[in-house]
Amino acid sequence: MTVKTDNLSANYGNKKVLKNINIDFEKNKITAIIGPSGCGKSTFLKTLNRTLEEYGGKADGDIYLNNVNIMDIPIQELRNKIGMVFQTPVVFPFSIYKNMTYAPIYYGEKNKEKLREIAVKYLKKAGLYEEVKGDLSMQASKLSGGQQQRLVIARCLTVNPEVILLDEPCSALDIKNTANIEKLLLDIKKEYTIIIVTHNLAQAKRIADYVIYMEDGAIIETGTPDEIFNSPVDSRTKEYIMYMKN
């Protein structure tokens, strides 16, 4: 297992948002987290690389990355190992190339040839290079929304994470760009462990190896897409899926 939680809870002040989460995430698999709005899905993601603390939240219990408690990993190293992509792509206010080399430079890479290799490698991995290779000096903000999201994922990969967290990465994208993101995730899962929050049940069916259903801050049920969508055990899972289909 790459990531494991043990009796994980989380709160914002007096409001408890996560309740006793125990789950293992398998290496090189895509796990989709589904559930009603406000059930704790995004908060759960934020606990996994300690982003929650920056939003004023507090987690209790334990989270392990490769059997090491994440509290024993320096925060910058943890964010290297567990990257996060948000719903709205956050491109840095400079060129595509500088977006792609920002993190490698920050972590000490100075060789210009090596930096270009890194930029090209991960733009290609994100299926974006052929679209932008003619002008890597272009401001990243001029890219389309779908291109920006792929750039953000490519930028995340430049520091060689083990785990990628994605919070509704396609919610604002059209069908074509959603398909591009899904293809990218399926292509890279052999190298990374991917955990994605999505309201799009069809997307979870298409790309996930495992699905987690959450409700009211707790994990209600886990299983393969076939198990969750076609033969859920818990009535709450079944009711949610039926509601979303109607």
Secondary structure as UniProt FT lines:
FT   STRAND          3..12
FT   TURN            13..14
FT   STRAND          15..25
FT   TURN            27..28
FT   STRAND          30..34
FT   TURN            37..38
FT   HELIX           41..48
FT   TURN            49..50
FT   HELIX           51..55
FT   STRAND          58..65
FT   TURN            66..67
FT   STRAND          68..69
FT   HELIX           70..72
FT   HELIX           75..81
FT   STRAND          82..85
FT   HELIX           96..106
FT   TURN            107..108
FT   HELIX           112..125
FT   TURN            126..127
FT   HELIX           129..132
FT   TURN            133..134
FT   TURN            136..137
FT   HELIX           140..142
FT   HELIX           145..157
FT   TURN            158..159
FT   STRAND          163..167
FT   TURN            169..172
FT   HELIX           175..188
FT   TURN            189..191
FT   STRAND          193..197
FT   HELIX           201..207
FT   STRAND          210..215
FT   TURN            216..217
FT   STRAND          218..223
FT   HELIX           225..230
FT   HELIX           235..245
//
